[in-house]
Amino acid sequence: MSKDQFKTRLQIAKNKLSRKNQKNNGKNSSSIGAAFKLSTELVAAVAVGTIIGFILDNTFGTKPWLIIIFFFVGVIAGIINVVRSAKNMQN
């Protein structure tokens, strides 16, 4: 095998490897983005529910009850949002 043939084969192998890495990087980054989106939706719903419960507790003087109730409402809303987003991602 000559030096030129070796360089050509090496270049072809490098091109195949770089194309394969580009395809994998796109899939990994989109998967990470989707996971981050889903986790953010869940955390945001729980935080908003808890904050609403805290504000209403301070307003009405029912200290722990509305925080607890709205915490669980936030958890349920977050799970529903995550399931809905996951179904949309599959389509």
Backbone bond lengths (Angstrom), bond angles and torsions (degrees), N, CA, C in turn:
res aa  C-N    CA-C-N  psi(-1)  N-CA   C-N-CA  omega(-1)  CA-C   N-CA-C  phi
1 M - - - 1.441 - - 1.524 108.22 -
2 S 1.303 114.68 132.65 1.456 118.97 -178.36 1.524 110.03 -84.01
3 K 1.291 113.63 168.61 1.455 121.07 -178.96 1.528 110.72 -64.90
4 D 1.329 118.23 -38.91 1.467 122.15 179.84 1.522 111.30 -66.63
5 Q 1.330 116.95 -40.70 1.459 120.05 178.46 1.528 110.89 -64.24
6 F 1.311 115.54 -39.77 1.456 120.09 179.04 1.530 110.76 -63.49
7 K 1.323 116.85 -43.69 1.464 120.73 178.64 1.532 111.31 -62.65
8 T 1.324 116.46 -39.99 1.461 120.70 179.43 1.524 110.70 -64.44
9 R 1.329 116.65 -46.39 1.466 120.46 179.86 1.535 111.06 -64.40
10 L 1.324 115.97 -38.68 1.452 120.48 178.99 1.531 110.50 -64.56
11 Q 1.315 116.78 -41.91 1.463 120.82 178.67 1.533 111.45 -64.73
12 I 1.322 117.55 -40.79 1.467 121.28 177.62 1.528 110.17 -62.38
13 A 1.322 117.34 -43.46 1.458 121.25 179.62 1.531 111.12 -64.29
14 K 1.318 117.21 -40.63 1.463 120.64 178.09 1.523 111.16 -64.23
15 N 1.328 117.18 -40.51 1.466 121.00 179.08 1.529 111.14 -63.76
16 K 1.342 116.54 -43.62 1.464 119.98 178.41 1.527 110.98 -62.26
17 L 1.312 115.95 -42.30 1.459 120.72 -179.43 1.522 111.19 -66.00
18 S 1.323 117.85 -41.51 1.464 119.68 -179.88 1.525 110.95 -68.22
19 R 1.348 118.97 -36.94 1.468 121.27 176.40 1.521 110.71 -64.04
20 K 1.329 116.37 -40.69 1.463 120.68 179.77 1.523 110.06 -65.06
21 N 1.324 117.81 -41.45 1.459 121.47 179.16 1.521 111.54 -66.33
22 Q 1.320 117.89 -37.22 1.462 120.89 179.41 1.529 110.33 -65.94
23 K 1.325 117.77 -39.98 1.462 120.76 178.38 1.525 110.30 -65.11
24 N 1.326 117.51 -43.47 1.464 120.79 -179.37 1.519 111.60 -67.84
25 N 1.332 117.93 -38.13 1.455 120.45 -179.94 1.513 110.85 -65.14
26 G 1.301 118.67 -38.35 1.455 121.67 177.91 1.509 111.84 -64.09
27 K 1.318 117.45 -40.55 1.465 121.28 179.57 1.518 110.64 -69.28
28 N 1.325 116.86 -42.99 1.457 119.74 -178.62 1.518 111.29 -65.66
29 S 1.326 117.43 -43.29 1.456 119.15 -177.65 1.514 110.80 -68.65
30 S 1.324 118.80 -36.58 1.454 119.47 178.34 1.523 110.52 -70.74
31 S 1.309 118.36 -33.43 1.463 121.31 176.85 1.521 110.84 -67.85
32 I 1.318 115.73 -41.05 1.461 119.89 178.18 1.523 109.91 -65.81
33 G 1.317 116.71 -40.26 1.464 120.35 178.01 1.515 112.01 -63.54
34 A 1.317 116.80 -40.98 1.467 120.81 178.88 1.529 110.58 -65.69
35 A 1.319 117.02 -42.31 1.467 120.44 178.79 1.526 110.81 -64.54
36 F 1.322 116.45 -39.79 1.464 120.34 178.63 1.522 110.62 -65.43
37 K 1.326 116.43 -39.76 1.467 120.49 179.01 1.523 110.80 -63.05
38 L 1.323 116.89 -46.16 1.457 120.76 -179.02 1.527 111.69 -64.24
39 S 1.314 116.90 -43.56 1.465 119.21 -179.68 1.526 111.16 -67.64
40 T 1.324 116.95 -36.30 1.459 120.38 178.30 1.524 111.16 -65.69
41 E 1.325 117.12 -39.88 1.461 120.30 177.99 1.523 111.31 -61.80
42 L 1.307 116.83 -41.87 1.461 120.38 -179.75 1.522 111.09 -66.54
43 V 1.313 117.37 -47.79 1.462 121.46 -178.41 1.526 111.01 -64.85
44 A 1.329 117.18 -40.46 1.464 120.47 -179.49 1.525 111.02 -64.26
45 A 1.321 117.89 -42.01 1.463 120.53 179.93 1.527 111.05 -63.91
46 V 1.318 117.08 -41.66 1.463 120.51 179.05 1.535 110.52 -66.11
47 A 1.330 116.56 -42.10 1.466 120.43 -179.82 1.526 111.05 -65.00
48 V 1.324 117.63 -44.35 1.465 120.55 -179.76 1.528 110.18 -64.09
49 G 1.318 117.62 -43.99 1.461 120.52 177.76 1.519 112.18 -59.94
50 T 1.316 116.91 -42.99 1.458 120.91 -179.62 1.526 111.21 -66.60
51 I 1.324 117.05 -41.25 1.466 120.63 179.51 1.529 110.50 -65.20
52 I 1.327 117.43 -42.28 1.467 120.32 176.98 1.522 109.73 -60.91
53 G 1.315 117.85 -44.30 1.464 121.42 177.67 1.513 112.12 -61.10
54 F 1.317 117.71 -40.45 1.460 121.97 178.81 1.522 111.24 -64.06
55 I 1.328 116.31 -44.93 1.470 120.29 179.91 1.531 110.58 -63.96
56 L 1.323 116.69 -44.58 1.465 119.61 179.70 1.528 111.82 -66.90
57 D 1.329 117.65 -35.15 1.459 120.63 176.32 1.518 110.95 -63.03
58 N 1.310 116.68 -43.55 1.463 119.54 178.82 1.523 111.27 -66.28
59 T 1.321 116.69 -34.43 1.460 120.35 -179.27 1.525 111.52 -70.85
60 F 1.320 117.74 -45.79 1.460 121.78 -174.32 1.526 114.13 -97.58
61 G 1.318 118.95 -8.89 1.457 121.96 177.83 1.522 114.22 72.93
62 T 1.309 118.06 31.23 1.472 122.20 179.49 1.527 109.48 -108.74
63 K 1.298 117.04 58.29 1.459 124.34 -158.51 1.535 117.34 -33.93
64 P 1.285 125.42 -73.44 1.475 115.72 -170.30 1.524 114.49 -86.32
65 W 1.321 119.09 -14.69 1.460 120.17 -166.65 1.515 113.91 -70.20
66 L 1.291 118.55 -47.51 1.463 119.34 -177.71 1.530 112.16 -71.61
67 I 1.334 116.52 -30.24 1.473 118.51 174.67 1.525 109.33 -62.46
68 I 1.315 116.98 -45.41 1.467 120.99 -179.23 1.525 110.78 -64.31
69 I 1.337 116.04 -46.06 1.465 119.61 -178.32 1.524 110.89 -62.49
70 F 1.329 116.65 -48.33 1.460 119.05 -177.56 1.530 112.71 -73.04
71 F 1.333 117.66 -23.27 1.464 120.10 171.96 1.527 109.73 -61.64
72 F 1.326 116.31 -47.46 1.463 119.53 180.00 1.526 112.15 -69.80
73 V 1.331 116.79 -33.97 1.464 119.42 174.45 1.533 109.64 -62.37
74 G 1.334 116.87 -40.91 1.465 121.15 177.01 1.520 112.48 -64.07
75 V 1.327 116.43 -39.43 1.470 120.20 178.05 1.524 110.12 -63.48
76 I 1.322 116.73 -45.52 1.464 120.17 179.96 1.528 110.61 -63.96
77 A 1.326 116.73 -44.78 1.471 120.14 178.98 1.529 110.89 -62.93
78 G 1.325 117.08 -39.21 1.461 120.57 178.38 1.513 112.62 -64.30
79 I 1.321 116.62 -41.85 1.466 120.19 178.76 1.520 110.43 -65.62
80 I 1.328 117.01 -41.55 1.462 120.06 178.06 1.529 110.52 -62.01
81 N 1.344 117.07 -42.47 1.474 120.59 178.20 1.521 111.80 -63.15
82 V 1.321 116.98 -41.30 1.466 120.63 -179.78 1.524 110.48 -65.06
83 V 1.327 117.23 -43.80 1.463 120.39 179.61 1.526 110.01 -63.49
84 R 1.332 117.54 -43.60 1.461 121.60 179.60 1.538 111.05 -63.04
85 S 1.325 116.70 -42.90 1.472 119.44 178.79 1.521 112.09 -66.94
86 A 1.327 116.46 -38.03 1.467 119.80 179.09 1.528 110.77 -65.20
87 K 1.334 116.78 -38.84 1.468 118.96 176.71 1.519 111.30 -64.97
88 N 1.325 117.07 -39.14 1.468 120.45 178.12 1.525 111.59 -66.26
89 M 1.316 117.34 -34.05 1.470 120.77 179.41 1.524 111.20 -69.94
90 Q 1.319 116.95 -32.14 1.459 120.09 179.38 1.513 111.28 -69.68
91 N 1.326 116.78 -33.86 1.469 120.27 179.65 1.478 110.17 -78.57
